Amino acid sequence: MASFEAAIPFLFTHEGGYVDDPNDPGGETNYGISQRFLATIDYVNPDGKQVLNVRDLTRNDCIRIYKLYWWDDQRYGDFNNQLLATKMLDSAVNIGKHPCARILQKSCNKFLEPYDLLAVDGIIGDNTINKANSLNGYQIVVNIRDYLVDYYLDLIQQNPKLDIYRKGWLKRAIS
């Protein structure tokens, strides 16, 4: 079983602090938590106060949110391979849970027999977890990195204004 505590430091190498870049399609974020996402949940901090603005999130608030709404929700802890679980958390925070799950499924399918392929539906269920755990986690991550590079380059091709993020996105993809 993969460990959230082992994965979170890697995520924070890419997500750190408050950002409100008008060119960023993610919008206003704090430690990678977007204002749009925060508005969809009812987050109450340990002091019992509801947090409505990402500026008010602490690093520890973000860790709690990542644990509940990413790690547990997407069952990353059920992966046998820590590198895979960590890469999934980091990638899902950046591109979204469902696109990331589709990339995982496509990555696994490269190693599976044609009669045994995963549905590329963007949902991490028992079948996806079991197939991923039956394969070499490192090789899956290599494929995920390749798919992420393609994903980011496609985004830039669709919207050339995003080219300012190319270097950071590609560095993140291959990390």
C-alpha positions in Angstrom: 0.0 0.0 0.0 1.3 3.4 -0.9 1.6 6.1 1.7 0.1 9.6 1.5 2.7 10.9 3.9 5.4 9.8 1.5 3.7 11.3 -1.5 2.8 14.8 -0.2 6.4 16.2 -0.1 6.8 15.5 -3.8 3.5 17.3 -4.6 4.7 20.3 -2.7 7.8 20.6 -4.9 5.4 21.6 -7.6 2.6 23.3 -5.6 3.6 26.0 -3.2 1.8 29.0 -1.9 -0.8 31.4 -3.3 -0.9 32.2 -7.0 -3.3 34.4 -9.0 -1.9 34.3 -12.5 -4.5 35.7 -15.0 -3.0 33.5 -17.7 -3.3 30.3 -15.8 -6.4 28.3 -16.7 -6.4 26.9 -13.1 -7.2 30.4 -11.9 -6.5 31.5 -8.3 -4.8 28.7 -6.3 -3.1 28.1 -3.0 -0.8 25.1 -2.8 -2.5 23.9 -5.9 -6.1 24.1 -4.5 -8.1 26.2 -6.9 -10.8 28.7 -5.8 -13.1 26.9 -8.2 -12.6 23.6 -6.4 -12.8 25.1 -2.9 -16.2 26.5 -3.8 -17.5 23.0 -4.5 -16.7 21.6 -1.1 -17.6 22.5 2.4 -14.2 22.7 4.0 -14.0 23.5 7.7 -10.6 23.9 9.2 -9.5 22.3 12.5 -10.6 25.5 14.3 -14.1 24.9 13.2 -14.2 27.8 10.7 -15.4 27.3 7.1 -12.8 28.4 4.6 -14.3 30.1 1.6 -11.2 31.7 0.0 -8.1 29.9 -1.1 -6.0 32.7 0.3 -7.0 31.6 3.7 -5.9 28.0 3.3 -2.9 26.9 5.2 -0.5 24.3 4.0 -2.0 21.9 6.6 -5.5 22.7 5.3 -4.3 21.8 1.8 -2.8 18.5 3.0 -6.1 17.6 4.6 -8.0 18.5 1.4 -5.5 16.5 -0.8 -5.9 13.5 1.5 -9.7 13.5 1.5 -10.5 14.7 -2.0 -7.6 13.3 -4.0 -5.8 10.5 -2.2 -8.7 8.7 -0.6 -11.3 9.6 -3.3 -9.1 8.2 -6.1 -7.8 5.3 -4.0 -4.1 6.0 -4.7 -3.2 4.3 -1.4 -4.4 1.0 -2.9 -1.5 1.0 -5.4 1.3 -1.3 -4.4 3.9 1.0 -6.0 4.7 4.3 -4.1 6.2 5.9 -7.2 3.0 5.3 -9.2 0.7 6.6 -6.4 2.8 9.7 -5.9 2.9 10.4 -9.7 -0.9 10.0 -9.8 -1.5 12.4 -7.0 0.8 15.0 -8.4 -0.6 14.7 -11.9 -4.2 14.7 -10.8 -3.7 17.9 -8.9 -2.4 19.5 -12.0 -4.6 18.2 -14.8 -7.6 16.8 -13.0 -8.6 13.5 -11.5 -10.4 12.0 -14.5 -7.9 13.0 -17.2 -5.2 11.6 -15.0 -7.1 8.3 -14.5 -7.5 8.0 -18.3 -3.8 8.4 -18.7 -3.2 5.7 -16.1 -5.6 3.4 -17.9 -4.0 4.0 -21.3 -0.5 3.5 -19.7 -1.6 0.1 -18.2 -3.1 -1.0 -21.5 0.3 -0.8 -23.2 1.2 -3.9 -21.2 -2.1 -5.8 -21.3 -3.3 -8.4 -23.8 -6.0 -7.1 -26.2 -8.7 -9.2 -24.6 -7.8 -7.8 -21.1 -7.6 -4.1 -21.7 -8.9 -1.6 -19.2 -11.8 0.7 -20.1 -10.4 4.2 -20.5 -13.2 5.8 -18.6 -11.4 8.0 -16.2 -12.6 6.1 -13.2 -10.2 4.3 -10.8 -12.1 1.3 -9.6 -11.1 -2.2 -8.5 -10.3 -3.3 -12.1 -7.9 -0.4 -12.7 -6.2 -0.9 -9.3 -5.8 -4.6 -9.7 -4.4 -4.3 -13.2 -2.0 -1.6 -12.2 -0.9 -3.6 -9.2 -0.2 -6.6 -11.4 2.1 -4.7 -13.6 5.5 -3.0 -13.1 4.7 0.3 -11.5 7.9 1.9 -12.7 7.1 1.1 -16.3 3.6 2.5 -15.9 5.0 5.7 -14.6 7.3 5.9 -17.6 4.3 5.7 -19.8 2.4 8.2 -17.7 5.2 10.7 -18.2 5.0 10.3 -21.9 1.3 10.7 -22.0 1.6 13.8 -19.8 4.1 15.4 -22.1 1.7 14.8 -25.0 -1.2 16.2 -22.9 0.6 19.4 -22.1 1.8 19.9 -25.7 -1.7 19.4 -26.9 -2.9 22.1 -24.5 -0.3 24.5 -25.8 -1.2 23.7 -29.4 -4.9 24.4 -28.7 -4.0 27.6 -26.8 -0.6 29.1 -27.7 -0.9 31.6 -24.9 -0.2 28.6 -22.6 3.3 28.3 -24.0 4.6 30.3 -21.1 4.0 27.2 -18.9 5.8 24.8 -21.3 9.0 24.5 -19.4 7.4 24.0 -16.0 4.7 21.6 -17.3 7.2 19.4 -19.1 9.6 19.4 -16.1 6.6 18.3 -14.0 5.5 15.7 -16.5 8.9 13.9 -16.6 9.6 14.2 -12.8 
